[in-house]
Amino acid sequence: MSRIYILMIALVAFINSSAMAEVISTPFSGGKTTVNKEGANAYSMPAANLPMSQRLDFSVGNSFFRNPWVQAPASTDARDGLGPLFNTNGCQNCHIKDGRGHPPEKHDQHAVSMLVRLSIPAVTEQQKAEYAIAGVIPEPTYGGQLQDFALPNMQAEGQVRIQYQEVVVRFNDGETVVLRKPKLEIVDLAYGDMHPDVMMSARIAPPMIGLGLLESVPESTILAMADEQVNDQTSVSGKPNYVLDVLSRKMVLGRFGWKAGQPNLMQQNAAAFNGDLGLTSSLFQDENCTNNQTLCTDEASGGQPEVSDKILDFVEFYSQHLAVPKRRNIHDPTVIEGEQLFAKVGCQNCHRTNIKTSLRQDRPALSEQTIHPYTDLLLHDMGEGLSDHRPEYAASGREWRTPPLWGIGYTEEVNGHTYFLHDGRARNLTEAILWHGGEAESAKQQVLALSKSERTALLAFLKSL
């Protein structure tokens, strides 16, 4: 064998091993904030690099996030003012162990960690002007979301009922998967009929991990990813959502929520306090009753506002510093193969990695971290199958923000289930993949063409995150 031939073989081996090394991601998905924690509390840890001097702030924020709020007046005046209409009495009831919510397990069960957004089309000029600022036109009688709980001796707005229709999908090798398509219904309406053109969208609570890092991704980075997708001329073409910042009264980049409808964690948290728990704050000073409901004016207030700015600051700090758990099994050959397939079929066109956060003097633990969230924070057309037919700012009914995938392999041990997508219809990761359409149709078709062993590898990669 000639010396040149031996050198060529060595060069090819080096190139192949280098390519393989590039595919193997670091176990530290959240950069230096990443924690080495498994089990039920894997999502509930403070950032690994958060100094001890700031962990008390984290713990105080956790207490307001975890503990229940009560009806006013009460001796616990720091936590009173609940309702009178609400979806839950504590944030952790939806974000169970700081993780993922789920749809009702039974047809007649309360939707405890899932809510239903409500709105109507913007038809008149006044409605169109309002939509441009608010992003939705609330349903006139029931507002922007249905509250299915109320204080004692009061009536909840209604109850959520979900039935499922089977949708059969077949892999190219003949294996079939039965998906379930939800049909949403609201029953026991207590305050009159809904608008005939009401648009409804079921939403489960997303995981809380890594949110401060996503908040710290520079806007220029997100917009550059959108430009890159356009220039690549593939089927993927994400776009940013621009939403109202209620403090500055300006339209800014949306980052949070299933359709990127909130710009930052402070506003996201305050909106949840208001809509989900019926609590006022300096950002949302009005109770969550509509003009057709007198409960809010009749009921005692928990203060003006009910959630103080100090509490908002603590909860913001807590939600910013919930850490992403460490990736597992990254050197497993099956996981490595799955990561290669993830890139090959095009999943990483939207589920992006290797992103650097901005310099943040106010949040040094989150500052200048190289992270691997597997999201571009952009809106993508996911096809008619996933459409909720309900627009939100620039997002159409078919468009959803790419959800981050980091930590997704911990879902079952943290939350005891594997329900995915915005309404929890997918009962496992395979079903979640097969619901992809629209811009992701090409990637889904390539997944359908994978062999059984390749599908196993792809799932092993996702579970390693």
C-alpha positions, 0 to 999 in steps of 0.5 A: 500500500503506497504512502500516499494512499495511507495518508489519504485514508488517514485524512478521510478518517480525520475529516469524518471524525471531525464532522462527528465531533461537531455534531456532538453537542456540549452537555451544557445546553444553558452554558455556565447556568446549566445544572447537573440535576435529575429527577422530579426537581430537574427544572426547579434549580437556580442557575449553576453560576448564580452566586449565593448572595442572589439565591435568597432573591431566587428563593423569595421569587419561588415562594410567590410562584409556588404558594397559593393566593387567597381571597381578600381580605385575609391575614396573609395580605401579601398574597390576597386578592385572588379572583373572583374569576381565575384559572388557578390559585398558584403559578405552580399549579399550571407550571407543575414543578416548573415544567409542562402542563397537560390537557384534561385526562378525562372528558369532564375533568377541570383543565387545571394546567391548560387554558383557553384563549378567546377572541373575535375577528377584527372587522370594524375600523375601530377593532382593526385599530385596537388589534394593531395595538393589543394583538387580539380583540377579546370576546365581549362577554368572557374576555381574552381567556376563559376562567373556569374557576371562581371564588366560593358562591360565585360562578365560573365562566364555563368549563372546557371539554375536549374530545379527540378524533383519530388521525392515522399516519403511516411511515414508509415502512408500513408502521402506523401511528394514531394521532389525536385531533382535539375538538374544543367545546365550552359548556356551562356558560354562566354569563350568556352566549359567546360571540358567534364568531368567537375564536378559541385556542387551547394552551398548556403551560410551557416549561419555565427553564432557560427563560432568562437566557432566551430573554437575553438573546440579542434581537439582532441575532433573532432577526439575523436567523430570520434573514438567513432562512429567507436567503437559504431559499428553503421551505423554512421562513421564520418571521418575528412577532412584534407586540406591545410593551405595556410599559414603554407603549412601543411595539417590540420583538415578541419572545414568549408564549406559544405565538411569541405574544409577550416581549419579556418575562416581567410582562409575561408574568404580570399578564399571567397574574392578571389573566390566570389568577385575577390579580392586578399589578402596575402593568395590568391595573384592571381586574379580569372581568368584562363589562358584562360581569359585575363580580370584580367590582362587588368583590373586595380588593387585595390592594392597589395593586394586588401584586406589588412591584417588589413581588413582580421583581422577585418573580421575574428574577426567579423565572429568569434564573431557572436553570436548564438541566444537563444533557445526558448520553451525548457520547452514546452512538445512537444519540450521535446518530440521532443528532446527525439525522436531526440535522439531516432532515432539516429540524435544526433549521428552526430548532437552532443551537449555538446562540450567544446571549448579550452582555447584561450588567444587570444579570451577570449569570445570564450574560454572554453565555453560549446556549443550545436552546433548539429554537429560533424564537421565530414564528413559522407556518406549521400547517393546517393540522396545527392551526388554531385559526386565531391570529395574535399580532403578526402571527396567523392561526397557522403560525407558532413560535418554535418551542425550545427543546432543551430539557425535553428529555426530562419531561416524564420524570418531572411531570409524569407525562409526555404531552407535547405541542401547544394543546398537549394533543401529542402523547409522545415525541413521535406524535409531536413530530408527525403533527408538523406541517407547513414549513416543516412538511419536508422535514416530516416527510423525511422522518416518515421515510426513516427506517425503524432504527433511524427513528429510534436514534432520532428519539434517543437524541431528543430524549438526551436533551 
